[in-house]
Structures are given as structure tokens and as C-alpha cells.
Amino acid sequence: MIAGTGLQISVLVFTTRSNIKVMTVMTRTHLPTLDLARFDADSAEREAFLTNVRETAHEMGFFYVENHGVDAQLIQQVQLLARQFFALPEANKREIQMVHSPHFRGYNQMGNERTRGQRDWREQVDIGAEREALPHNPNAPAWTRLRGPNQWPTALPELREVVLRYQAEASKLAIRILEIFATALGQPAHAFEQIYVPEPHYLLKIIRYPGRDLTESDQGVGAHKDSGFLTVLLQDDQPGLQVEHDGQWIDAMPVPGTFVINVGEVLELASAGYLRANVHRVITPPAGHERLSVPFFFGARLDATVPVLQLPPELAAQTHGVTVDPQNPLFHDVGRNHLKSRLRSHLDVALRHHPDLLDEQQLAAAKAQVAGMAY
């Protein structure tokens, strides 16, 4: 094991009649940790850090960050209020059910969200940027319907102020990491500003994964990629997140004082696949346990088109190419990408508020799924 890297060295020895061949295999056993303070260090340390960032984002697309600058007391407040929300009576939580919001904001009960058609066994609240809805315009792009206000529980009024403050701090951290990514790719530090200023699209989820005794499968959330620039994930002390690597699943164990960061599809598109938006999932906790997580998905403006960066030749030669997945096509049009994801994951909201955006097959599937949901 190489300390701090998550890499384990295996030495394989092959013998033949004529000679002995030795092959060294590097396998990753856990996510690496990157210290953001190194970005502000002397030039040699900064260059070493940028190399670490570049290699990690290229190979894994996932890592921990420490010295991130987000106030520990604010983090504790978010976690406390999250637990208080999930402890509310069902009637108080259902008051802000997502199906009431045409902007896909609010509460979902267990099993009401799906990944690749399969139920995710988690309850959650989706909270986006707090903005006014745009006036209805049948000629406007369909993604304009995503912009709008959040729903807030009347039984927990303090949640609004704390979450909006946390969103602001998580946005600052996300922008700092974007600047680090841009620099590591040989670009100006503010290269991505053109597609997120002045109104980045972002979403925060407060999620509770109940134990296996309360679910119908081990799928807390199914294998997927994230669609924005990057995700800033706050975990509690219960494991469950797993990251795909070389056909295996690596456990992203909770590490106090850190966030988990992962590359999203916008960065994969912008880097022609050099940065990797990696597949990940969450496994249901054991019976009698629960897991709390707060992912913050930072994205580009909904009206933006993702450019393809001109990478230095040595990096361009290593690009993977953008992932081709028939079940999840990627578009350079940011709003189209986000709307696709929302419609697919929340068919009840789509059926109630946006049936004109569904074809006949999607309408039939939505009606069948909604018939089995409990409200």
C-alpha cells in the first residue's frame, strides 16, 4: 500500500521455461484525499498538487477534500436540521411533496424516485436555487420550467435560512474546485465562468437511507453519474457510497472533516472525456441503521452550451472520449440535460405538470408508476 494514495501494489510473477516475467499491477483500494491548502502553497507544492488533481480526476473522478473552508458549525447545523426534518410526522413532510412543484422541488417518500427504472429506497428533500418562476411561455425552451421557488416545511422554519446559507458556502467551494480543475488542465483559472455566471443551476438534496429491514431491495440509489459540473457530498458516519473502478466497487468510507467530490458530466463533456464522470451507487444500510447524506450538485447556467476545451497536446492525447450510453445520452445543451434527468427520475411530477413533454410510451409508464405510489 502506498500511504495516502489509495493504491495497492500487487506483483505477479509468471514463469516460463526460458525466463521469469514480473508484472506490477496498481489497484485502488480507496479514494485519495486532496488537501486544498496546497493550491495556495509555493510553486513546487502547487504544481505537485495540480498533478495529483489532474491524475485523480482523470483516473477516478472521485476524491476527498480537506481544508475546504466550509464552517464546521454550519455543517453540524445542516445535519441536525436534516435529522429533525426526517423525524417530523408524515403529514408535515408530505406538505411539501415534490409532486406539488412543477420545478421538481420538495419531498419524496421512499421508492418514489427511480434510477434506470428501479426504485431507490431513500426519502429526500430536493432544494434548488431560490428564484422566481419564469412566466409561462409555450414558445420558451422546456428547461425554463426548472427555474422556480422551493417548498419549505412550516413545521421546521429554520431549515430555509440554514440551507440557503449552506448552498452559498458549497457554491464557493465548488467554484474554487472548478478553478483548480481549469488550472490543472492548462486553462485560465476562470475558464468555466462563461457558462455558470451569473446564475449557476444547482441542487441540494437532503437524503435519508433507512435500514434493510425497511426496504424492498439493497438499492439506496442505483448506479448513475451526476449531470452537473461537480458534486460536493457531505456524509454522516454510516458507509454506503460505492464508486466503480476497473469493474469493481470501492467503498467511499466517511472521513470526518472532509467532503467527497466527484466530477460531473459537464466537465466530462468540456474536457472531451479527459475528466471522468464516474459511476457510483449507494447501498442500503444494514437493518437497524440509517444513513444521512447531503449532496450539493453545482451546475452551469440552464441556457448555456458546454464548450470543448482546447487541452494541451499531452493531455489531449489521453482523452477517453465522452461516454456513450444509449439509456443516458449526453447533450451539450445544459438545460436539456437537466430536464431529461428530472423527467426520467420523477414521472409523477412529469405526469402532473409536464405531460406535453412525454411521448406515448413515457406517458403510459408514468401512469403505471404513479398508480403504485402512495401519497
C-alpha positions as CSV (number, residue, x, y, z in Angstrom):
1,M,0.0,0.0,0.0
2,I,1.3,3.5,-0.9
3,A,0.3,5.8,2.0
4,G,-2.3,8.4,1.3
5,T,-2.9,7.4,-2.4
6,G,-5.4,4.6,-2.0
7,L,-3.1,2.5,-4.3
8,Q,-2.1,-1.1,-3.5
9,I,0.8,-2.7,-5.4
10,S,0.5,-6.3,-6.5
11,V,3.5,-8.1,-8.0
12,L,2.6,-11.0,-10.3
13,V,5.3,-13.5,-11.3
14,F,5.0,-15.6,-14.5
15,T,7.5,-18.3,-15.2
16,T,8.3,-19.9,-18.5
17,R,11.0,-22.4,-19.5
18,S,13.2,-19.6,-20.6
19,N,12.7,-16.8,-18.2
20,I,10.7,-15.2,-15.4
21,K,8.4,-12.3,-16.1
22,V,7.4,-9.9,-13.4
23,M,4.4,-7.6,-13.8
24,T,3.4,-4.9,-11.3
25,V,-0.3,-4.1,-11.0
26,M,-1.6,-1.0,-9.3
27,T,-5.1,-1.4,-7.8
28,R,-7.0,1.3,-6.0
29,T,-8.5,0.3,-2.6
30,H,-10.0,3.7,-1.5
31,L,-10.5,7.2,-2.7
32,P,-7.5,9.6,-2.4
33,T,-7.6,12.7,-0.3
34,L,-6.6,16.1,-1.7
35,D,-5.6,19.0,0.6
36,L,-6.9,22.2,-0.9
37,A,-4.4,24.3,1.1
38,R,-1.7,23.0,-1.3
39,F,-3.2,25.1,-4.1
40,D,-2.1,28.2,-2.3
41,A,1.3,26.9,-1.4
42,D,4.7,27.6,-3.0
43,S,5.0,26.9,-6.7
44,A,6.6,23.5,-6.4
45,E,4.0,22.3,-4.0
46,R,1.2,23.8,-6.1
47,E,2.4,22.1,-9.2
48,A,2.6,18.7,-7.4
49,F,-1.0,19.3,-6.1
50,L,-2.3,20.1,-9.6
51,T,-0.7,16.9,-10.9
52,N,-2.5,15.0,-8.2
53,V,-5.8,16.6,-9.1
54,R,-5.3,16.0,-12.8
55,E,-4.4,12.3,-12.4
56,T,-7.1,11.6,-9.8
57,A,-9.9,13.3,-11.8
58,H,-8.7,11.6,-15.0
59,E,-8.5,8.1,-13.4
60,M,-11.2,8.1,-10.8
61,G,-13.3,11.2,-10.9
62,F,-13.8,10.9,-7.2
63,F,-11.7,12.1,-4.2
64,Y,-12.0,13.6,-0.7
65,V,-11.1,17.2,0.0
66,E,-9.8,18.5,3.3
67,N,-9.1,22.2,4.3
68,H,-12.1,23.1,2.3
69,G,-13.0,26.2,4.2
70,V,-16.7,25.4,5.0
71,D,-17.6,26.3,8.6
72,A,-17.9,23.2,10.7
73,Q,-20.7,24.7,12.8
74,L,-22.7,25.3,9.7
75,I,-22.2,21.7,8.6
76,Q,-23.4,20.5,12.0
77,Q,-26.5,22.7,11.7
78,V,-27.4,21.2,8.4
79,Q,-27.0,17.7,9.6
80,L,-29.1,18.4,12.8
81,L,-31.9,20.1,10.8
82,A,-31.9,17.2,8.3
83,R,-32.4,14.7,11.1
84,Q,-35.1,16.9,12.6
85,F,-36.9,17.1,9.2
86,F,-37.0,13.3,8.8
87,A,-38.2,12.9,12.4
88,L,-41.3,15.1,11.6
89,P,-44.7,13.4,11.3
90,E,-45.5,12.1,7.8
91,A,-48.2,14.8,7.3
92,N,-45.6,17.6,7.9
93,K,-43.2,16.1,5.3
94,R,-45.9,15.4,2.8
95,E,-47.0,19.0,3.0
96,I,-44.0,19.8,0.6
97,Q,-44.2,16.7,-1.6
98,M,-42.4,17.2,-4.9
99,V,-45.5,16.4,-6.9
100,H,-46.9,19.8,-5.9
101,S,-43.9,21.6,-7.6
102,P,-43.6,22.0,-11.4
103,H,-39.9,22.8,-10.7
104,F,-39.2,19.4,-9.2
105,R,-38.6,20.7,-5.6
106,G,-39.7,19.2,-2.4
107,Y,-40.1,15.9,-0.5
108,N,-40.1,12.3,-1.9
109,Q,-41.1,9.3,0.1
110,M,-39.1,6.0,-0.2
111,G,-39.5,4.4,-3.5
112,N,-40.9,7.4,-5.3
113,E,-37.7,8.2,-7.2
114,R,-36.2,5.8,-9.7
115,T,-32.7,5.2,-11.3
116,R,-32.8,3.3,-14.6
117,G,-36.4,2.3,-13.9
118,Q,-35.7,0.7,-10.5
119,R,-36.9,2.2,-7.2
120,D,-34.4,4.0,-4.9
121,W,-35.0,3.2,-1.3
122,R,-34.5,6.6,0.3
123,E,-36.5,9.6,1.4
124,Q,-35.3,13.0,0.5
125,V,-35.9,16.7,0.0
126,D,-34.7,18.5,-3.2
127,I,-33.8,22.2,-2.7
128,G,-32.6,24.2,-5.6
129,A,-31.6,27.8,-6.2
130,E,-34.3,30.0,-4.6
131,R,-35.5,32.0,-7.7
132,E,-38.8,33.2,-9.1
133,A,-40.5,31.1,-11.7
134,L,-40.4,32.4,-15.2
135,P,-43.8,33.3,-16.8
136,H,-45.4,30.5,-18.8
137,N,-44.4,30.8,-22.4
138,P,-45.3,28.0,-24.8
139,N,-42.5,29.1,-27.1
140,A,-39.8,29.1,-24.5
141,P,-37.4,26.2,-24.1
142,A,-38.8,23.4,-22.0
143,W,-36.0,23.7,-19.5
144,T,-37.2,27.1,-18.3
145,R,-39.8,25.2,-16.2
146,L,-37.0,24.1,-13.9
147,R,-36.5,27.6,-12.6
148,G,-38.6,28.5,-9.6
149,P,-39.1,28.6,-5.8
150,N,-38.5,25.8,-3.3
151,Q,-41.0,24.3,-0.9
152,W,-40.2,24.7,2.8
153,P,-41.8,22.9,5.7
154,T,-43.9,25.1,8.0
155,A,-43.0,22.8,10.9
156,L,-39.3,23.5,10.6
157,P,-39.0,27.2,9.5
158,E,-35.3,27.4,10.4
159,L,-34.4,25.0,7.7
160,R,-34.7,27.7,5.0
161,E,-32.1,30.1,6.4
162,V,-29.6,27.4,7.2
163,V,-29.9,25.6,3.9
164,L,-29.6,28.7,1.8
165,R,-26.5,29.7,3.7
166,Y,-25.0,26.3,3.2
167,Q,-25.8,26.4,-0.5
168,A,-23.9,29.7,-0.7
169,E,-20.9,28.2,1.0
170,A,-21.0,25.0,-1.0
171,S,-21.2,27.1,-4.2
172,K,-18.0,29.0,-3.2
173,L,-16.2,25.7,-2.6
174,A,-17.5,24.3,-5.9
175,I,-16.2,27.4,-7.8
176,R,-12.8,27.1,-6.1
177,I,-12.5,23.5,-7.2
178,L,-13.6,24.4,-10.8
179,E,-10.8,26.9,-10.8
180,I,-8.4,24.2,-9.6
181,F,-9.6,21.9,-12.4
182,A,-9.2,24.6,-15.0
183,T,-5.7,25.4,-13.9
184,A,-4.8,21.7,-13.8
185,L,-6.0,21.4,-17.4
186,G,-3.8,24.2,-18.6
187,Q,-6.6,26.7,-18.9
188,P,-7.2,30.1,-17.3
189,A,-8.5,29.7,-13.7
190,H,-11.8,31.3,-14.6
191,A,-12.3,29.3,-17.9
192,F,-15.7,27.9,-16.8
193,E,-17.2,31.3,-15.7
194,Q,-18.6,31.8,-19.2
195,I,-21.2,29.0,-18.6
196,Y,-22.2,29.5,-14.9
197,V,-22.2,33.3,-14.4
198,P,-24.5,34.9,-13.4
199,E,-26.9,32.2,-12.4
200,P,-25.5,28.7,-12.0
201,H,-28.0,25.9,-11.7
202,Y,-27.6,23.9,-8.6
203,L,-29.5,21.5,-6.4
204,L,-29.1,20.3,-2.9
205,K,-30.6,17.0,-1.6
206,I,-31.1,16.1,2.0
207,I,-31.3,12.3,2.0
208,R,-32.1,9.6,4.5
209,Y,-31.4,5.9,3.6
210,P,-33.3,3.6,6.0
211,G,-32.0,0.2,7.0
212,R,-32.5,-3.0,5.0
213,D,-35.4,-4.1,7.3
214,L,-37.5,-1.2,5.9
215,T,-36.8,-1.6,2.2
216,E,-37.5,-4.0,-0.6
217,S,-34.0,-4.1,-2.0
218,D,-30.4,-3.1,-1.4
219,Q,-30.7,-0.2,-3.8
220,G,-30.4,3.0,-1.8
221,V,-29.8,4.7,-5.2
222,G,-28.9,2.8,-8.3
223,A,-25.7,3.2,-10.4
224,H,-25.5,6.5,-12.1
225,K,-23.4,9.6,-13.0
226,D,-24.1,13.2,-11.9
227,S,-25.1,15.7,-14.6
228,G,-23.6,19.0,-13.4
229,F,-20.0,20.4,-13.1
230,L,-19.3,18.6,-9.8
231,T,-20.8,17.3,-6.6
232,V,-19.9,18.3,-3.1
233,L,-21.1,15.4,-0.8
234,L,-21.5,15.6,3.0
235,Q,-21.7,12.2,4.6
236,D,-22.5,11.1,8.1
237,D,-20.7,8.2,9.8
238,Q,-22.7,5.4,8.1
239,P,-21.0,3.8,5.0
240,G,-22.9,3.2,1.8
241,L,-21.4,5.1,-1.1
242,Q,-19.6,3.0,-3.6
243,V,-17.6,4.1,-6.7
244,E,-16.9,2.0,-9.7
245,H,-13.3,1.4,-10.7
246,D,-11.9,-1.2,-13.1
247,G,-15.1,-3.3,-12.8
248,Q,-15.0,-3.3,-9.0
249,W,-16.8,-1.2,-6.4
250,I,-14.7,0.9,-4.0
251,D,-16.3,1.9,-0.7
252,A,-16.1,5.7,-0.1
253,M,-16.0,5.4,3.7
254,P,-17.0,8.5,5.7
255,V,-13.9,10.6,6.7
256,P,-14.6,13.3,9.3
257,G,-13.8,16.9,8.3
258,T,-13.9,16.1,4.5
259,F,-16.3,16.3,1.6
260,V,-16.4,13.8,-1.2
261,I,-16.0,15.5,-4.6
262,N,-16.9,13.9,-7.9
263,V,-16.7,15.0,-11.5
264,G,-20.0,15.6,-13.3
265,E,-21.0,15.2,-16.9
266,V,-20.4,18.9,-17.8
267,L,-16.7,18.5,-17.0
268,E,-16.6,15.3,-19.0
269,L,-18.1,17.0,-22.0
270,A,-15.9,20.1,-21.7
271,S,-12.7,18.0,-21.4
272,A,-13.7,15.5,-24.2
273,G,-13.6,12.8,-21.6
274,Y,-10.2,13.6,-20.0
275,L,-12.0,14.3,-16.7
276,R,-14.1,11.3,-15.8
277,A,-17.7,11.5,-14.6
278,N,-17.7,8.1,-12.8
279,V,-20.5,5.7,-12.0
280,H,-21.4,5.4,-8.3
281,R,-24.3,4.0,-6.2
282,V,-25.5,3.8,-2.6
283,I,-26.1,0.5,-0.8
284,T,-28.9,0.3,1.7
285,P,-27.5,0.3,5.3
286,P,-27.8,-2.8,7.4
287,A,-31.1,-3.5,9.4
288,G,-31.4,-1.2,12.3
289,H,-29.2,1.5,10.9
290,E,-29.7,4.6,8.7
291,R,-27.5,6.8,6.6
292,L,-27.8,10.6,6.1
293,S,-26.2,12.4,3.3
294,V,-26.3,15.9,1.8
295,P,-25.1,16.1,-1.8
296,F,-24.8,19.5,-3.5
297,F,-24.8,19.4,-7.3
298,F,-23.2,22.5,-8.8
299,G,-24.0,23.1,-12.5
300,A,-23.8,25.5,-15.4
301,R,-26.5,28.0,-16.4
302,L,-29.5,26.3,-17.8
303,D,-29.2,28.4,-21.0
304,A,-25.6,27.6,-21.5
305,T,-23.9,25.3,-24.1
306,V,-20.9,23.3,-22.8
307,P,-17.8,24.2,-24.9
308,V,-15.0,21.7,-25.6
309,L,-11.7,23.0,-24.2
310,Q,-8.5,23.1,-26.2
311,L,-6.3,20.9,-24.0
312,P,-2.5,20.9,-24.1
313,P,-1.4,18.2,-26.6
314,E,0.0,15.9,-23.9
315,L,-3.5,15.9,-22.2
316,A,-5.5,15.8,-25.4
317,A,-3.6,12.6,-26.3
318,Q,-5.0,10.9,-23.1
319,T,-8.7,11.8,-23.5
320,H,-11.1,8.9,-23.1
321,G,-13.8,10.4,-25.3
322,V,-17.3,11.2,-23.9
323,T,-19.2,8.2,-22.6
324,V,-21.8,6.8,-25.0
325,D,-24.8,5.4,-23.1
326,P,-28.0,4.8,-25.1
327,Q,-30.0,4.9,-21.9
328,N,-28.4,8.3,-20.9
329,P,-27.5,10.4,-23.9
330,L,-25.4,13.5,-23.1
331,F,-26.2,16.9,-24.6
332,H,-24.0,20.0,-24.7
333,D,-27.2,22.0,-24.0
334,V,-27.2,22.2,-20.2
335,G,-30.9,22.8,-19.7
336,R,-31.8,19.9,-21.9
337,N,-29.6,17.6,-19.9
338,H,-31.1,18.6,-16.6
339,L,-34.7,18.4,-17.8
340,K,-34.1,14.9,-19.2
341,S,-32.8,13.7,-15.8
342,R,-35.7,15.2,-13.9
343,L,-38.4,13.9,-16.2
344,R,-37.0,10.4,-16.1
345,S,-36.5,10.3,-12.3
346,H,-39.8,11.9,-11.2
347,L,-42.5,10.6,-13.5
348,D,-45.3,11.7,-11.1
349,V,-44.2,15.3,-11.4
350,A,-43.8,15.0,-15.1
351,L,-47.3,13.5,-15.5
352,R,-49.0,16.2,-13.3
353,H,-47.2,19.3,-14.6
354,H,-45.5,18.4,-17.9
355,P,-47.4,15.7,-19.8
356,D,-46.8,17.6,-23.0
357,L,-43.1,16.8,-22.7
358,L,-43.7,13.0,-22.6
359,D,-44.3,10.7,-25.6
360,E,-46.9,8.0,-25.6
361,Q,-44.6,5.4,-24.1
362,Q,-43.4,7.7,-21.4
363,L,-47.0,8.7,-20.6
364,A,-48.0,5.0,-20.2
365,A,-45.0,4.3,-18.0
366,A,-45.7,7.4,-15.9
367,K,-49.4,6.4,-15.3
368,A,-48.4,2.9,-14.4
369,Q,-45.7,4.1,-11.9
370,V,-47.9,6.7,-10.4
371,A,-50.7,4.2,-9.8
372,G,-48.4,2.4,-7.5
373,M,-47.2,5.4,-5.5
374,A,-48.5,6.3,-2.1
375,Y,-49.3,10.0,-1.4
